[in-house]
Amino acid sequence: MSLFKRSNDIEVSLSPEFDREYEPGQTPARSGIYRCRGCGCEVVALGSQPFPAVSHPKHSLNQGAVRWRLAVAAQNEPH
Ligand SMILES: [Zn+2]
């Protein structure tokens, strides 16, 4: 689970990009923190580059394949 300290650093988004799942090796549309749907581990990925090859815990059969889903998106425009 991602952590944060100041609630005004983040806000809820209803963007469909948060529902999209990516396989290892794919390139995500947004930079941010992605969480594995199988085991819950997290990784930081850049929107312009394939997911980094991290040492990933081995999944059980129940956990299925590694699927990354956006948890926290980074924004590079000032607000
Ligand atoms: Zn996993």
PDB file of the backbone (N, CA, C, O) and the ligand in Angstrom, with CONECT records:
HET     ZN  A 101       1
ATOM      1  N   MET A   1       0.849  -1.194   0.000  1.00  0.00           N
ATOM      2  CA  MET A   1       0.000   0.000   0.000  1.00  0.00           C
ATOM      3  C   MET A   1       0.879   1.237   0.000  1.00  0.00           C
ATOM      4  O   MET A   1       1.809   1.332   0.801  1.00  0.00           O
ATOM      5  N   SER A   2       0.609   2.163  -0.864  1.00  0.00           N
ATOM      6  CA  SER A   2       1.369   3.414  -0.913  1.00  0.00           C
ATOM      7  C   SER A   2       1.102   4.239   0.345  1.00  0.00           C
ATOM      8  O   SER A   2       0.010   4.194   0.911  1.00  0.00           O
ATOM      9  N   LEU A   3       2.100   4.982   0.767  1.00  0.00           N
ATOM     10  CA  LEU A   3       1.978   5.818   1.961  1.00  0.00           C
ATOM     11  C   LEU A   3       2.092   7.285   1.575  1.00  0.00           C
ATOM     12  O   LEU A   3       2.719   7.624   0.571  1.00  0.00           O
ATOM     13  N   PHE A   4       1.494   8.135   2.362  1.00  0.00           N
ATOM     14  CA  PHE A   4       1.691   9.568   2.183  1.00  0.00           C
ATOM     15  C   PHE A   4       1.495  10.232   3.537  1.00  0.00           C
ATOM     16  O   PHE A   4       0.921   9.639   4.450  1.00  0.00           O
ATOM     17  N   LYS A   5       1.974  11.460   3.662  1.00  0.00           N
ATOM     18  CA  LYS A   5       1.844  12.177   4.931  1.00  0.00           C
ATOM     19  C   LYS A   5       0.815  13.301   4.859  1.00  0.00           C
ATOM     20  O   LYS A   5      -0.034  13.435   5.741  1.00  0.00           O
ATOM     21  N   ARG A   6       0.898  14.106   3.804  1.00  0.00           N
ATOM     22  CA  ARG A   6       0.039  15.285   3.717  1.00  0.00           C
ATOM     23  C   ARG A   6      -1.100  15.037   2.731  1.00  0.00           C
ATOM     24  O   ARG A   6      -0.863  14.779   1.551  1.00  0.00           O
ATOM     25  N   SER A   7      -2.323  15.115   3.218  1.00  0.00           N
ATOM     26  CA  SER A   7      -3.460  14.798   2.348  1.00  0.00           C
ATOM     27  C   SER A   7      -3.600  15.810   1.210  1.00  0.00           C
ATOM     28  O   SER A   7      -4.232  15.495   0.202  1.00  0.00           O
ATOM     29  N   ASN A   8      -3.039  17.005   1.333  1.00  0.00           N
ATOM     30  CA  ASN A   8      -3.153  17.946   0.217  1.00  0.00           C
ATOM     31  C   ASN A   8      -2.076  17.706  -0.851  1.00  0.00           C
ATOM     32  O   ASN A   8      -1.974  18.476  -1.805  1.00  0.00           O
ATOM     33  N   ASP A   9      -1.277  16.651  -0.697  1.00  0.00           N
ATOM     34  CA  ASP A   9      -0.353  16.247  -1.760  1.00  0.00           C
ATOM     35  C   ASP A   9      -1.039  15.358  -2.794  1.00  0.00           C
ATOM     36  O   ASP A   9      -0.517  15.190  -3.896  1.00  0.00           O
ATOM     37  N   ILE A  10      -2.181  14.794  -2.468  1.00  0.00           N
ATOM     38  CA  ILE A  10      -2.853  13.871  -3.385  1.00  0.00           C
ATOM     39  C   ILE A  10      -4.339  14.203  -3.437  1.00  0.00           C
ATOM     40  O   ILE A  10      -4.887  14.792  -2.505  1.00  0.00           O
ATOM     41  N   GLU A  11      -4.980  13.821  -4.530  1.00  0.00           N
ATOM     42  CA  GLU A  11      -6.434  13.944  -4.621  1.00  0.00           C
ATOM     43  C   GLU A  11      -6.976  12.799  -5.457  1.00  0.00           C
ATOM     44  O   GLU A  11      -6.257  12.184  -6.245  1.00  0.00           O
ATOM     45  N   VAL A  12      -8.257  12.528  -5.270  1.00  0.00           N
ATOM     46  CA  VAL A  12      -8.892  11.423  -5.971  1.00  0.00           C
ATOM     47  C   VAL A  12      -9.081  11.780  -7.441  1.00  0.00           C
ATOM     48  O   VAL A  12      -9.447  12.908  -7.771  1.00  0.00           O
ATOM     49  N   SER A  13      -8.829  10.817  -8.316  1.00  0.00           N
ATOM     50  CA  SER A  13      -9.065  10.980  -9.745  1.00  0.00           C
ATOM     51  C   SER A  13      -9.953   9.843 -10.233  1.00  0.00           C
ATOM     52  O   SER A  13      -9.803   8.700  -9.800  1.00  0.00           O
ATOM     53  N   LEU A  14     -10.872  10.158 -11.130  1.00  0.00           N
ATOM     54  CA  LEU A  14     -11.734   9.124 -11.708  1.00  0.00           C
ATOM     55  C   LEU A  14     -11.265   8.731 -13.107  1.00  0.00           C
ATOM     56  O   LEU A  14     -12.017   8.119 -13.865  1.00  0.00           O
ATOM     57  N   SER A  15     -10.023   9.081 -13.453  1.00  0.00           N
ATOM     58  CA  SER A  15      -9.503   8.762 -14.778  1.00  0.00           C
ATOM     59  C   SER A  15      -9.527   7.251 -15.030  1.00  0.00           C
ATOM     60  O   SER A  15      -9.154   6.470 -14.154  1.00  0.00           O
ATOM     61  N   PRO A  16      -9.963   6.840 -16.221  1.00  0.00           N
ATOM     62  CA  PRO A  16      -9.965   5.402 -16.543  1.00  0.00           C
ATOM     63  C   PRO A  16      -8.558   4.810 -16.569  1.00  0.00           C
ATOM     64  O   PRO A  16      -8.397   3.590 -16.557  1.00  0.00           O
ATOM     65  N   GLU A  17      -7.560   5.656 -16.604  1.00  0.00           N
ATOM     66  CA  GLU A  17      -6.190   5.137 -16.602  1.00  0.00           C
ATOM     67  C   GLU A  17      -5.909   4.345 -15.316  1.00  0.00           C
ATOM     68  O   GLU A  17      -5.028   3.486 -15.303  1.00  0.00           O
ATOM     69  N   PHE A  18      -6.643   4.625 -14.248  1.00  0.00           N
ATOM     70  CA  PHE A  18      -6.453   3.899 -12.992  1.00  0.00           C
ATOM     71  C   PHE A  18      -7.054   2.489 -13.040  1.00  0.00           C
ATOM     72  O   PHE A  18      -6.802   1.677 -12.150  1.00  0.00           O
ATOM     73  N   ASP A  19      -7.840   2.201 -14.065  1.00  0.00           N
ATOM     74  CA  ASP A  19      -8.463   0.875 -14.181  1.00  0.00           C
ATOM     75  C   ASP A  19      -7.709  -0.038 -15.142  1.00  0.00           C
ATOM     76  O   ASP A  19      -7.995  -1.232 -15.230  1.00  0.00           O
ATOM     77  N   ARG A  20      -6.759   0.523 -15.851  1.00  0.00           N
ATOM     78  CA  ARG A  20      -6.048  -0.232 -16.875  1.00  0.00           C
ATOM     79  C   ARG A  20      -4.989  -1.127 -16.228  1.00  0.00           C
ATOM     80  O   ARG A  20      -4.325  -0.722 -15.274  1.00  0.00           O
ATOM     81  N   GLU A  21      -4.838  -2.330 -16.747  1.00  0.00           N
ATOM     82  CA  GLU A  21      -3.824  -3.249 -16.231  1.00  0.00           C
ATOM     83  C   GLU A  21      -2.755  -3.472 -17.288  1.00  0.00           C
ATOM     84  O   GLU A  21      -3.058  -3.607 -18.474  1.00  0.00           O
ATOM     85  N   TYR A  22      -1.518  -3.509 -16.854  1.00  0.00           N
ATOM     86  CA  TYR A  22      -0.376  -3.682 -17.754  1.00  0.00           C
ATOM     87  C   TYR A  22       0.382  -4.950 -17.397  1.00  0.00           C
ATOM     88  O   TYR A  22       0.481  -5.326 -16.229  1.00  0.00           O
ATOM     89  N   GLU A  23       0.905  -5.589 -18.405  1.00  0.00           N
ATOM     90  CA  GLU A  23       1.787  -6.736 -18.188  1.00  0.00           C
ATOM     91  C   GLU A  23       3.226  -6.241 -18.088  1.00  0.00           C
ATOM     92  O   GLU A  23       3.545  -5.162 -18.587  1.00  0.00           O
ATOM     93  N   PRO A  24       4.108  -7.029 -17.439  1.00  0.00           N
ATOM     94  CA  PRO A  24       5.529  -6.663 -17.407  1.00  0.00           C
ATOM     95  C   PRO A  24       6.052  -6.461 -18.825  1.00  0.00           C
ATOM     96  O   PRO A  24       5.713  -7.217 -19.735  1.00  0.00           O
ATOM     97  N   GLY A  25       6.879  -5.437 -19.004  1.00  0.00           N
ATOM     98  CA  GLY A  25       7.434  -5.167 -20.323  1.00  0.00           C
ATOM     99  C   GLY A  25       6.640  -4.153 -21.115  1.00  0.00           C
ATOM    100  O   GLY A  25       7.170  -3.549 -22.048  1.00  0.00           O
ATOM    101  N   GLN A  26       5.362  -3.948 -20.761  1.00  0.00           N
ATOM    102  CA  GLN A  26       4.572  -2.917 -21.443  1.00  0.00           C
ATOM    103  C   GLN A  26       4.989  -1.537 -20.944  1.00  0.00           C
ATOM    104  O   GLN A  26       5.658  -1.415 -19.918  1.00  0.00           O
ATOM    105  N   THR A  27       4.588  -0.502 -21.676  1.00  0.00           N
ATOM    106  CA  THR A  27       4.910   0.873 -21.307  1.00  0.00           C
ATOM    107  C   THR A  27       3.645   1.577 -20.836  1.00  0.00           C
ATOM    108  O   THR A  27       2.698   1.725 -21.609  1.00  0.00           O
ATOM    109  N   PRO A  28       3.616   2.012 -19.578  1.00  0.00           N
ATOM    110  CA  PRO A  28       2.403   2.663 -19.069  1.00  0.00           C
ATOM    111  C   PRO A  28       2.231   4.063 -19.647  1.00  0.00           C
ATOM    112  O   PRO A  28       3.206   4.695 -20.053  1.00  0.00           O
ATOM    113  N   ALA A  29       0.995   4.546 -19.685  1.00  0.00           N
ATOM    114  CA  ALA A  29       0.714   5.875 -20.210  1.00  0.00           C
ATOM    115  C   ALA A  29       1.119   6.970 -19.225  1.00  0.00           C
ATOM    116  O   ALA A  29       1.469   8.076 -19.637  1.00  0.00           O
ATOM    117  N   ARG A  30       1.075   6.672 -17.937  1.00  0.00           N
ATOM    118  CA  ARG A  30       1.345   7.676 -16.912  1.00  0.00           C
ATOM    119  C   ARG A  30       2.496   7.242 -16.026  1.00  0.00           C
ATOM    120  O   ARG A  30       2.672   6.056 -15.748  1.00  0.00           O
ATOM    121  N   SER A  31       3.292   8.234 -15.580  1.00  0.00           N
ATOM    122  CA  SER A  31       4.314   7.965 -14.581  1.00  0.00           C
ATOM    123  C   SER A  31       3.651   7.878 -13.209  1.00  0.00           C
ATOM    124  O   SER A  31       2.700   8.604 -12.919  1.00  0.00           O
ATOM    125  N   GLY A  32       4.164   6.982 -12.375  1.00  0.00           N
ATOM    126  CA  GLY A  32       3.609   6.911 -11.029  1.00  0.00           C
ATOM    127  C   GLY A  32       3.954   5.615 -10.332  1.00  0.00           C
ATOM    128  O   GLY A  32       4.865   4.890 -10.729  1.00  0.00           O
ATOM    129  N   ILE A  33       3.197   5.343  -9.278  1.00  0.00           N
ATOM    130  CA  ILE A  33       3.360   4.120  -8.496  1.00  0.00           C
ATOM    131  C   ILE A  33       2.319   3.120  -8.981  1.00  0.00           C
ATOM    132  O   ILE A  33       1.124   3.413  -9.016  1.00  0.00           O
ATOM    133  N   TYR A  34       2.782   1.956  -9.348  1.00  0.00           N
ATOM    134  CA  TYR A  34       1.907   0.895  -9.824  1.00  0.00           C
ATOM    135  C   TYR A  34       1.931  -0.256  -8.831  1.00  0.00           C
ATOM    136  O   TYR A  34       2.967  -0.555  -8.236  1.00  0.00           O
ATOM    137  N   ARG A  35       0.790  -0.896  -8.658  1.00  0.00           N
ATOM    138  CA  ARG A  35       0.642  -1.977  -7.689  1.00  0.00           C
ATOM    139  C   ARG A  35       0.274  -3.252  -8.432  1.00  0.00           C
ATOM    140  O   ARG A  35      -0.578  -3.250  -9.320  1.00  0.00           O
ATOM    141  N   CYS A  36       0.931  -4.335  -8.052  1.00  0.00           N
ATOM    142  CA  CYS A  36       0.639  -5.633  -8.678  1.00  0.00           C
ATOM    143  C   CYS A  36      -0.698  -6.149  -8.168  1.00  0.00           C
ATOM    144  O   CYS A  36      -0.931  -6.207  -6.961  1.00  0.00           O
ATOM    145  N   ARG A  37      -1.579  -6.527  -9.099  1.00  0.00           N
ATOM    146  CA  ARG A  37      -2.905  -7.032  -8.736  1.00  0.00           C
ATOM    147  C   ARG A  37      -2.814  -8.389  -8.064  1.00  0.00           C
ATOM    148  O   ARG A  37      -3.724  -8.793  -7.340  1.00  0.00           O
ATOM    149  N   GLY A  38      -1.713  -9.092  -8.304  1.00  0.00           N
ATOM    150  CA  GLY A  38      -1.594 -10.437  -7.727  1.00  0.00           C
ATOM    151  C   GLY A  38      -1.136 -10.411  -6.284  1.00  0.00           C
ATOM    152  O   GLY A  38      -1.785 -10.992  -5.414  1.00  0.00           O
ATOM    153  N   CYS A  39      -0.012  -9.737  -6.018  1.00  0.00           N
ATOM    154  CA  CYS A  39       0.611  -9.828  -4.691  1.00  0.00           C
ATOM    155  C   CYS A  39       0.628  -8.500  -3.944  1.00  0.00           C
ATOM    156  O   CYS A  39       0.945  -8.482  -2.755  1.00  0.00           O
ATOM    157  N   GLY A  40       0.302  -7.401  -4.592  1.00  0.00           N
ATOM    158  CA  GLY A  40       0.237  -6.120  -3.890  1.00  0.00           C
ATOM    159  C   GLY A  40       1.555  -5.376  -3.808  1.00  0.00           C
ATOM    160  O   GLY A  40       1.597  -4.285  -3.239  1.00  0.00           O
ATOM    161  N   CYS A  41       2.630  -5.920  -4.353  1.00  0.00           N
ATOM    162  CA  CYS A  41       3.891  -5.175  -4.303  1.00  0.00           C
ATOM    163  C   CYS A  41       3.798  -3.986  -5.258  1.00  0.00           C
ATOM    164  O   CYS A  41       2.989  -3.981  -6.187  1.00  0.00           O
ATOM    165  N   GLU A  42       4.626  -2.997  -5.017  1.00  0.00           N
ATOM    166  CA  GLU A  42       4.537  -1.756  -5.782  1.00  0.00           C
ATOM    167  C   GLU A  42       5.844  -1.450  -6.495  1.00  0.00           C
ATOM    168  O   GLU A  42       6.916  -1.893  -6.082  1.00  0.00           O
ATOM    169  N   VAL A  43       5.735  -0.683  -7.578  1.00  0.00           N
ATOM    170  CA  VAL A  43       6.904  -0.302  -8.358  1.00  0.00           C
ATOM    171  C   VAL A  43       6.674   1.120  -8.879  1.00  0.00           C
ATOM    172  O   VAL A  43       5.538   1.530  -9.117  1.00  0.00           O
ATOM    173  N   VAL A  44       7.767   1.858  -9.051  1.00  0.00           N
ATOM    174  CA  VAL A  44       7.692   3.183  -9.665  1.00  0.00           C
ATOM    175  C   VAL A  44       8.011   3.024 -11.147  1.00  0.00           C
ATOM    176  O   VAL A  44       9.046   2.458 -11.501  1.00  0.00           O
ATOM    177  N   ALA A  45       7.136   3.517 -12.013  1.00  0.00           N
ATOM    178  CA  ALA A  45       7.344   3.400 -13.459  1.00  0.00           C
ATOM    179  C   ALA A  45       7.214   4.771 -14.115  1.00  0.00           C
ATOM    180  O   ALA A  45       6.452   5.623 -13.660  1.00  0.00           O
ATOM    181  N   LEU A  46       7.962   4.963 -15.180  1.00  0.00           N
ATOM    182  CA  LEU A  46       7.884   6.195 -15.963  1.00  0.00           C
ATOM    183  C   LEU A  46       6.959   5.984 -17.150  1.00  0.00           C
ATOM    184  O   LEU A  46       6.927   4.908 -17.747  1.00  0.00           O
ATOM    185  N   GLY A  47       6.206   7.032 -17.482  1.00  0.00           N
ATOM    186  CA  GLY A  47       5.233   6.914 -18.551  1.00  0.00           C
ATOM    187  C   GLY A  47       5.828   6.649 -19.923  1.00  0.00           C
ATOM    188  O   GLY A  47       5.133   6.179 -20.824  1.00  0.00           O
ATOM    189  N   SER A  48       7.111   6.950 -20.086  1.00  0.00           N
ATOM    190  CA  SER A  48       7.706   6.805 -21.410  1.00  0.00           C
ATOM    191  C   SER A  48       8.557   5.549 -21.546  1.00  0.00           C
ATOM    192  O   SER A  48       9.147   5.312 -22.600  1.00  0.00           O
ATOM    193  N   GLN A  49       8.625   4.746 -20.494  1.00  0.00           N
ATOM    194  CA  GLN A  49       9.537   3.597 -20.500  1.00  0.00           C
ATOM    195  C   GLN A  49       8.814   2.338 -20.026  1.00  0.00           C
ATOM    196  O   GLN A  49       7.878   2.415 -19.230  1.00  0.00           O
ATOM    197  N   PRO A  50       9.254   1.177 -20.521  1.00  0.00           N
ATOM    198  CA  PRO A  50       8.643  -0.077 -20.050  1.00  0.00           C
ATOM    199  C   PRO A  50       8.825  -0.228 -18.536  1.00  0.00           C
ATOM    200  O   PRO A  50       9.740   0.348 -17.949  1.00  0.00           O
ATOM    201  N   PHE A  51       7.949  -1.002 -17.926  1.00  0.00           N
ATOM    202  CA  PHE A  51       8.068  -1.257 -16.494  1.00  0.00           C
ATOM    203  C   PHE A  51       9.451  -1.789 -16.174  1.00  0.00           C
ATOM    204  O   PHE A  51       9.965  -2.649 -16.889  1.00  0.00           O
ATOM    205  N   PRO A  52      10.069  -1.283 -15.093  1.00  0.00           N
ATOM    206  CA  PRO A  52      11.409  -1.757 -14.748  1.00  0.00           C
ATOM    207  C   PRO A  52      11.367  -3.240 -14.371  1.00  0.00           C
ATOM    208  O   PRO A  52      10.405  -3.726 -13.776  1.00  0.00           O
ATOM    209  N   ALA A  53      12.435  -3.933 -14.736  1.00  0.00           N
ATOM    210  CA  ALA A  53      12.541  -5.354 -14.392  1.00  0.00           C
ATOM    211  C   ALA A  53      12.994  -5.447 -12.940  1.00  0.00           C
ATOM    212  O   ALA A  53      14.194  -5.451 -12.664  1.00  0.00           O
ATOM    213  N   VAL A  54      12.063  -5.522 -12.029  1.00  0.00           N
ATOM    214  CA  VAL A  54      12.380  -5.614 -10.602  1.00  0.00           C
ATOM    215  C   VAL A  54      12.347  -7.069 -10.174  1.00  0.00           C
ATOM    216  O   VAL A  54      11.717  -7.907 -10.819  1.00  0.00           O
ATOM    217  N   SER A  55      13.032  -7.355  -9.081  1.00  0.00           N
ATOM    218  CA  SER A  55      12.921  -8.710  -8.532  1.00  0.00           C
ATOM    219  C   SER A  55      11.549  -8.809  -7.885  1.00  0.00           C
ATOM    220  O   SER A  55      11.288  -8.191  -6.853  1.00  0.00           O
ATOM    221  N   HIS A  56      10.688  -9.585  -8.497  1.00  0.00           N
ATOM    222  CA  HIS A  56       9.284  -9.669  -8.094  1.00  0.00           C
ATOM    223  C   HIS A  56       9.071 -10.945  -7.305  1.00  0.00           C
ATOM    224  O   HIS A  56       9.560 -11.999  -7.713  1.00  0.00           O
ATOM    225  N   PRO A  57       8.354 -10.889  -6.183  1.00  0.00           N
ATOM    226  CA  PRO A  57       8.076 -12.131  -5.449  1.00  0.00           C
ATOM    227  C   PRO A  57       7.372 -13.142  -6.357  1.00  0.00           C
ATOM    228  O   PRO A  57       6.532 -12.769  -7.176  1.00  0.00           O
ATOM    229  N   LYS A  58       7.715 -14.400  -6.209  1.00  0.00           N
ATOM    230  CA  LYS A  58       7.081 -15.425  -7.040  1.00  0.00           C
ATOM    231  C   LYS A  58       5.615 -15.542  -6.645  1.00  0.00           C
ATOM    232  O   LYS A  58       5.282 -15.633  -5.463  1.00  0.00           O
ATOM    233  N   HIS A  59       4.747 -15.540  -7.645  1.00  0.00           N
ATOM    234  CA  HIS A  59       3.316 -15.633  -7.379  1.00  0.00           C
ATOM    235  C   HIS A  59       2.890 -17.072  -7.152  1.00  0.00           C
ATOM    236  O   HIS A  59       3.433 -18.006  -7.744  1.00  0.00           O
ATOM    237  N   SER A  60       1.897 -17.225  -6.274  1.00  0.00           N
ATOM    238  CA  SER A  60       1.238 -18.519  -6.144  1.00  0.00           C
ATOM    239  C   SER A  60       0.264 -18.674  -7.321  1.00  0.00           C
ATOM    240  O   SER A  60       0.037 -17.727  -8.074  1.00  0.00           O
ATOM    241  N   LEU A  61      -0.300 -19.859  -7.471  1.00  0.00           N
ATOM    242  CA  LEU A  61      -1.282 -20.071  -8.545  1.00  0.00           C
ATOM    243  C   LEU A  61      -2.481 -19.138  -8.368  1.00  0.00           C
ATOM    244  O   LEU A  61      -3.004 -18.599  -9.344  1.00  0.00           O
ATOM    245  N   ASN A  62      -2.915 -18.949  -7.111  1.00  0.00           N
ATOM    246  CA  ASN A  62      -4.060 -18.069  -6.840  1.00  0.00           C
ATOM    247  C   ASN A  62      -3.798 -16.633  -7.249  1.00  0.00           C
ATOM    248  O   ASN A  62      -4.713 -15.932  -7.679  1.00  0.00           O
ATOM    249  N   GLN A  63      -2.562 -16.191  -7.119  1.00  0.00           N
ATOM    250  CA  GLN A  63      -2.233 -14.799  -7.436  1.00  0.00           C
ATOM    251  C   GLN A  63      -2.196 -14.552  -8.943  1.00  0.00           C
ATOM    252  O   GLN A  63      -2.334 -13.410  -9.382  1.00  0.00           O
ATOM    253  N   GLY A  64      -2.017 -15.574  -9.717  1.00  0.00           N
ATOM    254  CA  GLY A  64      -2.044 -15.437 -11.175  1.00  0.00           C
ATOM    255  C   GLY A  64      -0.833 -14.691 -11.703  1.00  0.00           C
ATOM    256  O   GLY A  64       0.216 -14.645 -11.061  1.00  0.00           O
ATOM    257  N   ALA A  65      -0.993 -14.106 -12.887  1.00  0.00           N
ATOM    258  CA  ALA A  65       0.115 -13.414 -13.553  1.00  0.00           C
ATOM    259  C   ALA A  65       0.339 -12.040 -12.924  1.00  0.00           C
ATOM    260  O   ALA A  65      -0.534 -11.511 -12.235  1.00  0.00           O
ATOM    261  N   VAL A  66       1.514 -11.472 -13.170  1.00  0.00           N
ATOM    262  CA  VAL A  66       1.819 -10.103 -12.736  1.00  0.00           C
ATOM    263  C   VAL A  66       1.022  -9.135 -13.605  1.00  0.00           C
ATOM    264  O   VAL A  66       1.161  -9.142 -14.828  1.00  0.00           O
ATOM    265  N   ARG A  67       0.196  -8.309 -12.987  1.00  0.00           N
ATOM    266  CA  ARG A  67      -0.553  -7.255 -13.686  1.00  0.00           C
ATOM    267  C   ARG A  67      -0.384  -5.978 -12.888  1.00  0.00           C
ATOM    268  O   ARG A  67      -0.744  -5.917 -11.712  1.00  0.00           O
ATOM    269  N   TRP A  68       0.171  -4.950 -13.536  1.00  0.00           N
ATOM    270  CA  TRP A  68       0.380  -3.664 -12.858  1.00  0.00           C
ATOM    271  C   TRP A  68      -0.811  -2.754 -13.074  1.00  0.00           C
ATOM    272  O   TRP A  68      -1.316  -2.630 -14.190  1.00  0.00           O
ATOM    273  N   ARG A  69      -1.264  -2.109 -11.987  1.00  0.00           N
ATOM    274  CA  ARG A  69      -2.362  -1.138 -12.077  1.00  0.00           C
ATOM    275  C   ARG A  69      -1.941   0.138 -11.350  1.00  0.00           C
ATOM    276  O   ARG A  69      -1.359   0.091 -10.266  1.00  0.00           O
ATOM    277  N   LEU A  70      -2.249   1.277 -11.969  1.00  0.00           N
ATOM    278  CA  LEU A  70      -1.847   2.568 -11.430  1.00  0.00           C
ATOM    279  C   LEU A  70      -2.490   2.824 -10.066  1.00  0.00           C
ATOM    280  O   LEU A  70      -3.710   2.752  -9.917  1.00  0.00           O
ATOM    281  N   ALA A  71      -1.640   3.128  -9.066  1.00  0.00           N
ATOM    282  CA  ALA A  71      -2.144   3.449  -7.720  1.00  0.00           C
ATOM    283  C   ALA A  71      -2.074   4.949  -7.462  1.00  0.00           C
ATOM    284  O   ALA A  71      -3.037   5.541  -6.975  1.00  0.00           O
ATOM    285  N   VAL A  72      -0.940   5.567  -7.787  1.00  0.00           N
ATOM    286  CA  VAL A  72      -0.740   7.007  -7.571  1.00  0.00           C
ATOM    287  C   VAL A  72      -0.047   7.576  -8.804  1.00  0.00           C
ATOM    288  O   VAL A  72       1.062   7.153  -9.133  1.00  0.00           O
ATOM    289  N   ALA A  73      -0.667   8.511  -9.481  1.00  0.00           N
ATOM    290  CA  ALA A  73      -0.083   9.105 -10.685  1.00  0.00           C
ATOM    291  C   ALA A  73       0.702  10.360 -10.314  1.00  0.00           C
ATOM    292  O   ALA A  73       0.250  11.176  -9.510  1.00  0.00           O
ATOM    293  N   ALA A  74       1.889  10.501 -10.913  1.00  0.00           N
ATOM    294  CA  ALA A  74       2.678  11.722 -10.746  1.00  0.00           C
ATOM    295  C   ALA A  74       2.211  12.751 -11.759  1.00  0.00           C
ATOM    296  O   ALA A  74       1.915  12.411 -12.905  1.00  0.00           O
ATOM    297  N   GLN A  75       2.144  13.993 -11.347  1.00  0.00           N
ATOM    298  CA  GLN A  75       1.773  15.080 -12.261  1.00  0.00           C
ATOM    299  C   GLN A  75       2.942  16.047 -12.335  1.00  0.00           C
ATOM    300  O   GLN A  75       3.483  16.458 -11.308  1.00  0.00           O
ATOM    301  N   ASN A  76       3.333  16.412 -13.564  1.00  0.00           N
ATOM    302  CA  ASN A  76       4.478  17.322 -13.661  1.00  0.00           C
ATOM    303  C   ASN A  76       4.074  18.736 -14.033  1.00  0.00           C
ATOM    304  O   ASN A  76       4.933  19.575 -14.306  1.00  0.00           O
ATOM    305  N   GLU A  77       2.761  19.012 -14.048  1.00  0.00           N
ATOM    306  CA  GLU A  77       2.356  20.406 -14.224  1.00  0.00           C
ATOM    307  C   GLU A  77       2.056  20.976 -12.833  1.00  0.00           C
ATOM    308  O   GLU A  77       1.437  20.314 -12.000  1.00  0.00           O
ATOM    309  N   PRO A  78       2.508  22.218 -12.596  1.00  0.00           N
ATOM    310  CA  PRO A  78       2.174  22.834 -11.315  1.00  0.00           C
ATOM    311  C   PRO A  78       0.665  23.110 -11.209  1.00  0.00           C
ATOM    312  O   PRO A  78       0.006  23.381 -12.212  1.00  0.00           O
ATOM    313  N   HIS A  79       0.132  23.038  -9.989  1.00  0.00           N
ATOM    314  CA  HIS A  79      -1.301  23.309  -9.775  1.00  0.00           C
ATOM    315  C   HIS A  79      -1.475  24.435  -8.779  1.00  0.00           C
ATOM    316  O   HIS A  79      -2.604  24.812  -8.465  1.00  0.00           O
TER     317      HIS A  79
HETATM  318 ZN    ZN A 101       2.947  -9.514  -7.906  1.00  0.00          ZN2+
END
